[in-house]
Amino acid sequence: MSKPINKGTDERANLLSPKPAELVTLPSFMDCHDHQYTQIVIGLKGTVEFEVSGKGNLVGPGQGCVVTSGNDHAFGGVIGGSDILVLNMPPPKNDDPLILQKLNQLALEDTYFQLDGSIQKLIQMLSVEMQASPDDLLLSRACNDTVIALLQRHMLNYEPSKKESRFSLDAIDRYIEQHLSRKITVAQLAGSVFLAESHFHHLFKSQMGITPHQYVLGKRIDFAKSLIEKGQYTLGQVAEFTGFSSQSTFTHAFSRLLGMSPRHYKKTHNVK
């Protein structure tokens, strides 16, 4: 006996699933994330900066990169409105794993690639059609299938001078100072210096000796101390200004790091 189909569940799954192919305009700031599916990114207009597994590079029109599933990466537009074509690959199936095996192998050998002129023209034509009909799922699927089928036969060696991964403590400090009153994630810190999250975390800990989370917490406590010493704010306001979710959370963190409560610290500095 066949199981009943839950249409609501299927519809929600479809809404959460990425389109097979989509056009994306990237902002000038960096973002960082990962996803549980392989993705191919091809530049259409402008210049995009990518970092995948610690390998940074610029991607222009006709160039691209492969991001395998679960591999966190940083990306952002560099010049003007940077447009990209994104091909989202489905999870591998037992009956047809060949294409994803090839792509995963490709990513190990050449994360970045250059396409020849013939497939670039085809991609531009498909992009124009997709731009005219952004909600056409059949067109999106056809674009994905067509480009994937031709991709490996039209790839060229791509060996420009690769950008070195950047670790600027000044840039990290500026980002923290600008966002200290709110939650700051490791992914956001990584994006502030154009690095993928896992690479940033490893690099930060190896150079600073502490985790990014510990560093941000130290910054919050240092700022809290300066606010308390000014004597212009209540401890509740200090907790809010320094990004703690509550005064009790602030008190616990402050006491653990300094060995005294914020109230005691206030008294030691003769603040009423």
Secondary structure, DSSP 8 states (H G I E B T S, - for coil): ------HHHHHHHHHHS--SEEEEEE-SS-EEE--SS-EEEEEEEEEEEEEETTEEEEE-BTEEEEE-TT--EEEEEEEEEEEEEEEE-----TT--HHHHHHHHHHHH-SEEEE-HHHHHHHHHHHHHHHH-TT-HHHHHHHHHHHHHHHGGGEE------------HHHHHHHHHHTTTS---HHHHHHHTT--HHHHHHHHHHHHSS-HHHHHHHHHHHHHHHHHHHT-S-HHHHHHHTT-SSHHHHHHHHHHHHSS-HHHHHHHTT--
